[in-house]
Structures are given as structure tokens and as C-alpha cells.
Amino acid sequence: MIKINLLSEGKRPTAVRKKSAGAKLEGQDIGQYMLLAGILVGLLASGLAWYWQSEKTAAKQEEVAAAQREVDQLASVIKEVEDFKAKKAELERKIGIINDLKANQRGPVRVMDYISRALPELLWLDTMTMKADSITVEGRAFNTNAVANFIDNLDKVPEFDEPTLKTTDLQPGGIYKFRIDFNYSFAGKKKGAEGSATATASTPAGPKARTPKAAPAKAPASASAE
């Protein structure tokens, strides 16, 4: 008689099926773990790259901010220098105006002083006409030597150019009437050794006369400036 154990035969497939299902489940878990690990590694690498890039950007921004601060400081210094130059130029302009005004005020006074010092004996002036850069004097003298001495004295003044004797006429009574023209400048130019003036008279000059005891008083010179 043959006996068949149905219970044991029925359990074997069930056991085999359970074992196969467990192996399949373990394989799926390993794949999920590996995928999760890859995602975590990628996130970590991305975070490190972002942190490194942020630090680099912050360093560059700090450099730019430092350069901007330096530019701002230099801009203030440049502005101060420009303001100083403008003030200096304005001050120099005012000083130049003041000096010009002073020179214009002193000019006629200095001219009168130089001419009065250049007057020799036996000669006096009648008129003096002063223009922007030229002077004309007219006067009278007892002889032509006095006129020549006057021209020579004028020529020694550094501010005067070489005088030119325009006319010299003998008037009744033995008095010579003359006219002298010359340019002037207060730039302080120097004359050379050959800058002495020469006077020419229309009549021959006689010997230098002595000052008479009762010489006529010098007529006051009248100056007219144009």
C-alpha cells in the first residue's frame, strides 16, 4: 500500500515561494539605498560647490568695496586740490589787478620825479604830455648845452627809451625853445653801453654859460596825460 504525505508536499512550494519573495525584496532595498546615497552625495557636492562659490564671490565683493572706498578717498583729495588751484588762481588774479592799479597810480608820479631830477641848470619846462607809453616835453634853455645835458640825464633813466630831440629854435632874447620825445616803460629794462643819447641843434652851440646872478625863475611845468 502506498502512502502519500500531502501535508509535506503541499508545504514545500509554499516555503520556496516565500524564500524567492524575500530575495526579491532585499534586492529592491539595496537599489533604493544606493539611489538615496547617490542623491545625498550629489547634494553634498552641490552644497560644497555653492559654499566655495559664495566664499569666492564674497571675497571679490570685499575687494570691490575696498577699491570703491579708495576711489572715494582719492575723489575727495582731487576735489580739494582742484579747489586749492581755483583759489590760488583767483588770488593771483586779484594780486595782479592790485599791482597793475598800483603801477598805474605810481606811473605819473615816478615820471615827474625822474624828469625833475634830470633837469639841469639853465633849463626849465613849459609843458609835458604823457601818453600810454610815450612822453613829450617842451621847454626853454639858455643854451643848447643845457638841452644836451637834459637829454643825457633822461637817457640814464632805465625806464626811459632813448630821447629824441625834435626841435630846438632860438627865440628872441637868446633863449632856445626845444621839444623832446621819448617812450617809457616800467618793466625795468636795461640799456646797453651804447644807449647814450646824442643831441643835435639847429644852430651851433656856444660855450657853456655861467649861471647869471639874476636868472629868470623856472616856469612851472604843466603836465597833461592822455
C-alpha positions as CSV (number, residue, x, y, z in Angstrom):
1,M,0.0,0.0,0.0
2,I,1.4,3.4,-1.0
3,K,1.1,6.4,1.4
4,I,1.3,10.0,0.3
5,N,2.1,12.7,2.7
6,L,0.0,15.5,1.2
7,L,0.9,17.9,4.0
8,S,4.6,17.9,3.4
9,E,4.2,18.0,-0.3
10,G,2.0,21.0,0.0
11,K,4.3,22.9,2.3
12,R,7.4,22.8,0.1
13,P,6.2,25.0,-2.7
14,T,5.0,27.5,-0.1
15,A,8.4,27.6,1.5
16,V,10.1,28.0,-1.8
17,R,7.8,30.8,-2.8
18,K,8.5,32.7,0.5
19,K,12.2,32.4,0.0
20,S,12.0,33.8,-3.5
21,A,9.9,36.8,-2.4
22,G,12.4,37.6,0.3
23,A,15.3,37.7,-2.0
24,K,13.5,39.9,-4.4
25,L,12.6,42.3,-1.6
26,E,16.2,42.5,-0.5
27,G,17.4,43.4,-4.0
28,Q,14.9,46.2,-4.3
29,D,16.0,47.7,-0.9
30,I,19.7,47.7,-1.9
31,G,18.9,49.6,-5.1
32,Q,16.9,52.2,-3.2
33,Y,19.7,52.6,-0.7
34,M,22.2,53.2,-3.5
35,L,19.9,55.7,-5.2
36,L,19.4,57.5,-1.9
37,A,23.2,57.5,-1.3
38,G,23.9,58.9,-4.8
39,I,21.3,61.7,-4.2
40,L,22.9,62.5,-0.9
41,V,26.4,62.6,-2.4
42,G,25.2,64.9,-5.2
43,L,23.5,67.2,-2.7
44,L,26.6,67.3,-0.6
45,A,28.8,68.0,-3.6
46,S,26.4,70.8,-4.8
47,G,26.4,72.3,-1.3
48,L,30.2,72.3,-1.1
49,A,30.4,73.9,-4.6
50,W,27.9,76.5,-3.6
51,Y,29.7,77.3,-0.4
52,W,33.0,77.6,-2.2
53,Q,31.5,79.9,-4.9
54,S,29.8,82.0,-2.2
55,E,33.1,82.5,-0.4
56,K,34.8,83.4,-3.7
57,T,32.0,85.9,-4.5
58,A,32.2,87.4,-1.0
59,A,36.0,87.9,-1.4
60,K,35.5,89.6,-4.8
61,Q,32.8,91.8,-3.4
62,E,35.1,92.8,-0.5
63,E,37.9,93.7,-3.0
64,V,35.4,95.8,-5.0
65,A,34.2,97.6,-1.9
66,A,37.8,98.3,-0.8
67,A,38.6,99.7,-4.2
68,Q,35.5,101.8,-4.2
69,R,36.4,103.2,-0.8
70,E,39.9,104.1,-2.1
71,V,38.3,105.8,-5.1
72,D,36.0,107.8,-2.9
73,Q,39.0,108.9,-0.8
74,L,41.0,109.9,-3.9
75,A,38.0,111.8,-5.3
76,S,37.8,113.9,-2.1
77,V,41.5,114.6,-2.3
78,I,41.3,115.5,-6.0
79,K,38.4,117.9,-5.3
80,E,40.4,119.6,-2.5
81,V,43.4,120.0,-4.9
82,E,41.1,121.5,-7.6
83,D,39.6,123.9,-5.1
84,F,43.1,124.9,-4.0
85,K,44.1,125.6,-7.6
86,A,41.0,127.6,-8.2
87,K,41.5,129.7,-5.1
88,K,45.2,130.2,-6.0
89,A,44.4,131.3,-9.5
90,E,41.8,133.8,-8.1
91,L,44.2,135.1,-5.6
92,E,46.9,135.6,-8.3
93,R,44.4,137.4,-10.5
94,K,43.5,139.8,-7.7
95,I,47.1,140.4,-6.8
96,G,47.8,141.1,-10.5
97,I,44.9,143.6,-10.6
98,I,46.2,145.3,-7.4
99,N,49.7,145.5,-8.8
100,D,48.5,147.0,-12.0
101,L,46.5,149.6,-10.2
102,K,49.5,150.5,-8.0
103,A,51.7,150.7,-11.1
104,N,49.2,153.0,-12.8
105,Q,49.0,155.2,-9.8
106,R,52.7,155.4,-9.3
107,G,53.5,155.9,-13.0
108,P,52.8,159.6,-13.5
109,V,54.4,160.4,-10.1
110,R,57.5,158.4,-11.0
111,V,57.8,160.1,-14.4
112,M,57.5,163.5,-12.8
113,D,60.1,162.6,-10.3
114,Y,62.6,161.3,-12.9
115,I,62.1,164.3,-15.2
116,S,62.5,166.8,-12.3
117,R,65.8,165.0,-11.3
118,A,67.0,165.2,-14.9
119,L,66.6,168.9,-15.2
120,P,70.0,170.6,-15.5
121,E,70.9,174.2,-14.8
122,L,69.8,176.9,-17.2
123,L,66.8,174.9,-18.4
124,W,63.1,174.7,-17.5
125,L,60.0,173.0,-18.8
126,D,56.8,174.6,-20.1
127,T,54.6,171.5,-20.8
128,M,54.8,167.8,-20.5
129,T,52.3,165.5,-22.4
130,M,52.2,161.9,-21.1
131,K,50.5,159.2,-23.2
132,A,50.2,155.4,-22.6
133,D,53.8,154.7,-23.5
134,S,55.3,158.0,-24.7
135,I,56.2,161.4,-23.3
136,T,56.6,164.7,-25.0
137,V,58.3,167.6,-23.1
138,E,58.6,171.2,-24.2
139,G,60.7,173.8,-22.5
140,R,63.3,176.6,-22.9
141,A,67.0,176.8,-22.1
142,F,69.7,179.4,-22.2
143,N,71.9,177.4,-24.5
144,T,72.0,174.1,-26.4
145,N,74.5,172.5,-23.9
146,A,71.7,172.6,-21.3
147,V,69.4,170.8,-23.7
148,A,72.1,168.2,-24.4
149,N,72.7,167.6,-20.7
150,F,68.9,167.2,-20.2
151,I,68.7,164.6,-22.9
152,D,71.7,162.8,-21.5
153,N,70.1,162.7,-18.0
154,L,66.9,161.4,-19.4
155,D,68.7,158.6,-21.2
156,K,70.3,157.4,-18.0
157,V,66.8,156.6,-16.6
158,P,66.3,152.8,-17.1
159,E,62.5,153.2,-17.6
160,F,63.0,155.7,-20.4
161,D,64.0,154.9,-24.0
162,E,66.5,157.0,-25.9
163,P,65.1,160.6,-26.1
164,T,64.8,162.3,-29.5
165,L,65.3,166.0,-29.9
166,K,62.5,167.0,-32.3
167,T,63.0,170.8,-32.5
168,T,65.3,173.4,-31.0
169,D,64.7,177.1,-32.0
170,L,66.4,180.2,-31.0
171,Q,63.9,182.7,-29.6
172,P,64.3,186.5,-29.2
173,G,66.4,187.2,-26.2
174,G,68.8,184.3,-26.8
175,I,66.5,181.6,-25.3
176,Y,66.3,178.3,-27.1
177,K,62.9,176.6,-27.2
178,F,63.0,172.8,-27.6
179,R,60.8,169.7,-27.8
180,I,61.9,166.2,-26.8
181,D,60.0,162.9,-27.4
182,F,60.8,159.5,-25.8
183,N,59.0,156.3,-24.9
184,Y,58.9,154.8,-21.4
185,S,58.1,151.5,-19.7
186,F,58.2,150.4,-16.1
187,A,59.2,146.8,-17.0
188,G,62.7,147.6,-15.7
189,K,64.6,147.1,-19.0
190,K,68.3,147.8,-19.0
191,K,70.1,149.9,-21.6
192,G,73.4,148.9,-23.2
193,A,76.6,150.7,-23.2
194,E,75.8,152.4,-26.5
195,G,72.4,153.7,-25.3
196,S,73.5,157.3,-24.6
197,A,71.5,160.0,-26.4
198,T,73.0,162.5,-28.8
199,A,71.6,165.9,-29.2
200,T,71.7,167.9,-32.4
201,A,70.9,171.6,-32.5
202,S,69.8,173.7,-35.5
203,T,72.2,176.4,-34.5
204,P,75.9,176.0,-33.4
205,A,76.2,175.6,-29.7
206,G,78.2,178.2,-27.9
207,P,80.4,177.9,-24.8
208,K,78.6,176.8,-21.7
209,A,77.4,180.0,-19.9
210,R,77.6,180.5,-16.3
211,T,74.5,180.9,-14.2
212,P,73.7,184.6,-14.1
213,K,73.0,186.2,-10.8
214,A,69.5,187.2,-11.7
215,A,68.4,184.2,-13.7
216,P,64.8,184.1,-14.6
217,A,62.8,181.7,-12.3
218,K,61.9,178.4,-13.8
219,A,58.4,178.3,-15.1
220,P,56.3,175.6,-13.6
221,A,55.8,172.6,-15.9
222,S,52.2,171.7,-16.8
223,A,51.6,168.0,-17.4
224,S,48.7,166.7,-19.4
225,A,48.2,162.9,-19.6
226,E,46.2,161.3,-22.4
